[in-house]
Amino acid sequence: MASCGGSTNPAKDNSISSETEEKKNEKPVEMTFEEALDYQSGDRKAVIVEGYVQLSVISNFTATTQSVNLYGHRNQTTGKYIYTNMPIGNGKNQMKQLPKEYHPSDVIMMDKSGKKIGANQRVRLHGELYAIESYSKKKDYTIYLEVTGIEYVDEVKEDYAKMDLPTLDEKGAKSDKNYDKAFKIEGKLEVPMFVLIDNETTVDIITANNEKISLKVVTGNGDSQIEELKENWTEANVKIRNTNGQLISKNKKVTVYGTLGMDGLHVEQIVQ
């Protein structure tokens, strides 16, 4: 992934400098992540919203801001997100500027009290929210957040079983109509012989109908993640953790929950 200089704000006409003092000082509205995604106005609105900062393939930066993606769920790396411009610097309510070639571990945010926060950690952001409608598709909006404040918050453990998500099959995984939608799959996990390893690792799940569906599991040592596989790895090196952080027993059924992308289901939670 690469950091690229240039404007991160395509809506210059929405500049804060053109707003009245009353607008600047309006009391922020607390929104859920879903409510923020549904915002459909070019008018800037002072908000507070919680989510998880993740990096895109290319992160734009200016002299004062760095762009990141804000998602609604831990381990989420695809689907709908808020395009977020973070103030850069080494002080409170700022994010350290990313190097030219970066990794999620390079994300270092400092909250209002000086506490460090990294990528894929729950965070409460204060800022100004606005939306820009697509030129090519009506009622399709990109949501932007200009961050003014950062707060650390405790992790919220989500119960995906209560979301009543549809089950994804092999045919559905190949349909572009399902991209960016959430699904669940039940089956057994296996790592293919030739595996793609980056910020996510390719894993297959074999269902009861003997269908094979490709998964993207976040590479790491946390819950619902897979430890990085080194060169010349063997099956003994494969360590995948469930939502409680426990190592998954091999050849036992799991339920995975996540968001479908072009390259497979991007896993957010693994339950065994």
Secondary structure as GFF3:
##gff-version 3
##sequence-region A 1 272
A	DSSP	beta_strand	2	5	.	.	.	ID=ss1
A	DSSP	three_ten_helix	12	14	.	.	.	ID=ss2
A	DSSP	three_ten_helix	16	18	.	.	.	ID=ss3
A	DSSP	alpha_helix	21	24	.	.	.	ID=ss4
A	DSSP	beta_strand	29	31	.	.	.	ID=ss5
A	DSSP	alpha_helix	33	37	.	.	.	ID=ss6
A	DSSP	beta_strand	45	54	.	.	.	ID=ss7
A	DSSP	beta_strand	58	61	.	.	.	ID=ss8
A	DSSP	beta_strand	65	71	.	.	.	ID=ss9
A	DSSP	beta_strand	82	87	.	.	.	ID=ss10
A	DSSP	beta_strand	94	95	.	.	.	ID=ss11
A	DSSP	three_ten_helix	104	106	.	.	.	ID=ss12
A	DSSP	beta_strand	109	110	.	.	.	ID=ss13
A	DSSP	beta_strand	116	117	.	.	.	ID=ss14
A	DSSP	beta_strand	122	133	.	.	.	ID=ss15
A	DSSP	beta_strand	141	152	.	.	.	ID=ss16
A	DSSP	three_ten_helix	160	163	.	.	.	ID=ss17
A	DSSP	alpha_helix	170	173	.	.	.	ID=ss18
A	DSSP	three_ten_helix	176	178	.	.	.	ID=ss19
A	DSSP	beta_strand	182	190	.	.	.	ID=ss20
A	DSSP	beta_strand	200	206	.	.	.	ID=ss21
A	DSSP	beta_strand	212	218	.	.	.	ID=ss22
A	DSSP	three_ten_helix	235	237	.	.	.	ID=ss23
A	DSSP	beta_strand	254	261	.	.	.	ID=ss24
A	DSSP	beta_strand	264	271	.	.	.	ID=ss25
###
